Amino acid sequence: MAEDQTHAAPIPAPPPGEPPLRVAVIPVTPFAQNCSLLWCTATRRAAVVDPGGGVPTILEAVRRHGLTVERILVTHGHVDHAAAVADLAERLKVPVEGPARQDDYWIAELASHGAAYGMPYARPFTPDRWLGDGDTVTVGALTLQVLHCPGHTPGHVVFFHAPSRFAVVGDVLFKGSVGRTDFPGGSFEALVASIRGKLFPLGDDVTFLPGHGETSTFGQERHGNPFVSDQAVRGRG
């Protein structure tokens, strides 16, 4: 029998001394939302996560880093995270992936919410791909896991790159706090279950980028967060 000569394309290696994944944080909107630019150092291909505004600034960051954006990723449908998705997707001619379909009602109201919060450019959009728990997305040669983490919104998703021990968590978890649950579709019980059942098991060493404010680690929050730490949960029990 003839030998099979079909082989998968080799995965490019990052340049010597470069981590496989790099991240630039681009604060946007009056809410100082952490839009982020994620890229594969081996291929210089990138994803923009949660472009709530600041399209010219995002495009300048892409140019400055010498990247090619191949997709837009969205953690959830709130206006400060998603107002500029339609504009950026049209300019870059790239697909939009995320959030989960349960956030469709938030996306449908982007124009009215944008008008109310000083973001007149906000427009609804239809993702090219709704995401769900267990899905994956790619950025160049990298693969990110998708975790459905409801509570702040019912369709919120988190993106996790296991080899880098890094997660983009949107408004699920913050340094010393958690996402609000008083919006329509919010649930504190669901939020706590998402954080403790899906995020903390990824490991104390995982660094996360929240939707606002500074980075932290799951370990730091598991030990000291007043809402979802081990001690806080025991106290409510």
Protein Blocks (a to p, Z undefined) as FASTA:
>chain_A
ZZdfbdcdddddddehiafbdcddddehjklpacdddddfklopacdehiabhklmmmmm
mmmnopacfbdcdfblcfklmmmmmmmmmmnopacedddfklmmmmmmmmmmmmmnopak
bccdddfbdcdehiacdehjbccdddddehjbmkbccdddfklopacehjmbcghiacdf
kbghiafklmmmmmmmmmmmnopklccddfedjdddfklmmmmpmklgmklmmmmZZ
